[in-house]
Amino acid sequence: MSIGWSGRQAGATLVTLAAIGVTLAACSRKAATAESPLPAEIHGQALAATHVGEEAAKILEGLHGRAVGSDVNWVGVYGTMETPTLVYVSRFTTADAARTELDAMVARIDSGTAGFGHHTSFTSGDRTVHMVFGQGMVHYFWQQDGDLWWLGAPPMIARVELSELLKVPADSVPELGVPIRPAPAPGGKP
């Protein structure tokens, strides 16, 4: 005995599957937004724009010049366009996958090919927090379980914003150590 589908049954099945796919995609987008780790504000600056999922992944891919390999991404913009604070969060399936990406980021920065300089790090609780300078901002990045966090902030408020994201007192975050060149000696030689 053979079981055959009529054109009408096949068409109805395809419409049903398409509806399920659209519904699941919408639920996934809604879930990603609902689960967002981005705070509503940082240091009194409201979350002005949020990018989630594929849109955020494209932003991160543009910054990295390659796919980041994370499962879900968020990009938050706080403050104004003149002095924005940017928070990027990439969620990986496992903490090991996040660690691999973090290690690759550190290697690119330390090689001098990432456009950031003066890489340092410190420990806050059970996290190693990395700090770099670039593009007129102070940047901090760290791993928290399966998430990679990146904060890019204006130097005068970066330390306080980081303390808020880490949920630690501001005085537990080291002072910024901007390397300073000695002033030139008379005659133009340092």
C-alpha positions in Angstrom: 0.0 0.0 0.0 1.4 3.4 -0.8 0.6 6.6 0.9 0.6 9.6 -1.4 0.1 13.3 -0.7 -2.1 15.4 -2.9 -0.9 18.8 -3.9 -3.4 20.4 -1.5 -2.0 18.3 1.4 1.6 19.1 0.5 0.8 22.8 0.2 -1.0 22.9 3.5 1.9 21.2 5.2 4.4 23.7 3.7 2.2 26.6 4.9 2.0 25.1 8.3 5.8 24.5 8.5 6.4 28.1 7.3 4.1 29.5 9.9 5.8 27.4 12.6 9.2 28.7 11.4 8.1 32.3 11.4 6.6 31.8 14.9 9.7 30.2 16.2 11.9 32.9 14.7 9.7 35.6 16.3 9.8 33.8 19.6 13.6 33.5 19.4 14.0 37.2 18.7 11.6 38.0 21.5 13.5 35.6 23.9 16.8 37.1 22.9 15.5 40.6 23.7 13.8 39.5 26.9 17.0 37.7 28.1 19.2 40.7 27.3 22.0 41.1 29.7 22.3 44.8 28.8 21.4 47.0 31.8 18.7 49.7 31.2 21.3 52.4 32.2 24.9 52.7 33.1 26.1 55.6 35.3 22.9 57.5 34.7 23.1 57.1 30.9 20.0 55.4 29.4 20.2 52.6 26.9 19.7 54.6 23.7 19.9 51.8 21.1 19.9 48.1 21.2 20.9 45.7 18.5 20.1 42.0 19.0 20.7 38.7 17.1 21.8 38.8 13.5 21.9 42.6 13.5 24.3 42.6 16.4 26.3 39.8 14.9 26.8 41.9 11.7 28.1 44.8 13.8 30.5 42.5 15.6 31.6 40.8 12.4 32.3 44.3 11.0 34.5 45.1 14.0 36.3 41.8 14.0 36.5 41.4 10.2 35.2 37.9 10.6 32.4 35.9 12.1 32.5 35.8 15.9 31.1 32.3 16.3 28.7 33.2 19.2 25.1 32.0 19.4 23.4 35.3 20.4 24.8 38.8 20.5 23.7 42.1 21.9 25.1 45.6 21.2 24.0 48.5 23.5 24.6 52.2 23.0 24.4 54.4 26.0 24.5 58.2 26.3 24.9 60.5 23.3 26.7 60.2 19.9 29.3 62.7 21.1 30.3 60.6 24.1 28.8 57.1 23.7 29.3 54.1 25.9 29.2 50.9 24.0 28.5 47.4 25.5 28.9 44.3 23.4 27.9 40.9 24.8 28.4 37.6 22.8 26.8 34.5 24.3 28.5 31.1 23.5 27.2 27.6 24.0 29.8 26.8 26.5 32.3 28.7 28.8 35.1 26.9 27.0 34.0 28.3 23.6 33.8 31.8 25.2 37.3 31.3 26.7 38.7 30.3 23.3 37.3 33.5 21.7 38.6 35.6 24.6 42.1 34.1 24.2 42.0 34.8 20.5 41.0 38.4 21.1 43.9 38.8 23.6 46.3 37.3 21.1 45.2 39.7 18.3 45.5 42.7 20.6 48.9 41.6 21.9 50.1 41.1 18.3 49.4 44.7 17.5 46.9 43.9 14.7 43.7 44.8 16.4 44.0 48.6 16.7 44.2 48.7 20.5 47.2 49.3 22.7 48.5 49.2 26.2 46.9 45.9 27.1 46.8 45.3 30.9 44.6 43.1 33.0 43.5 42.7 36.6 41.4 40.3 38.7 37.9 41.2 40.0 36.4 38.4 42.0 36.8 35.2 39.8 37.2 37.2 36.6 40.2 38.5 34.7 39.3 41.8 33.2 41.4 43.1 30.3 41.9 46.8 29.6 43.0 48.4 26.3 43.1 51.9 24.9 41.9 52.8 21.4 39.7 55.0 19.3 39.6 57.6 22.0 38.1 55.2 24.5 39.0 52.9 27.3 37.9 49.3 26.6 37.4 46.6 29.1 36.6 43.0 28.2 36.0 39.8 30.2 34.4 36.4 30.2 31.5 35.6 32.5 30.5 32.0 32.1 29.5 31.6 28.4 29.3 35.3 27.8 32.0 37.6 26.5 31.5 41.3 27.6 33.2 44.3 26.1 32.8 47.8 27.4 34.0 50.8 25.4 33.7 54.1 27.4 35.0 57.6 27.6 38.0 57.7 29.9 36.5 59.9 32.5 33.6 57.5 33.3 35.0 54.2 32.2 36.1 53.0 35.6 32.7 53.8 37.2 30.8 52.2 34.4 32.9 49.0 34.6 32.3 48.8 38.4 28.5 49.0 37.7 28.6 46.2 35.1 30.8 44.0 37.3 28.7 44.9 40.4 31.7 45.8 42.4 32.7 49.0 44.3 34.4 51.6 42.0 37.4 51.7 44.2 38.1 48.0 43.5 38.7 48.8 39.8 42.3 49.9 39.3 43.0 53.5 38.2 43.6 54.0 34.6 47.3 53.7 33.8 47.7 55.8 30.7 51.3 55.7 29.6 52.9 59.1 29.6 56.0 60.1 27.7 58.4 62.4 29.5 58.3 65.9 28.3 61.1 66.7 25.8 64.2 68.2 27.4 65.5 71.5 26.2 66.9 71.0 22.8 64.2 68.6 21.7 65.5 65.3 23.2 63.5 63.5 25.9 
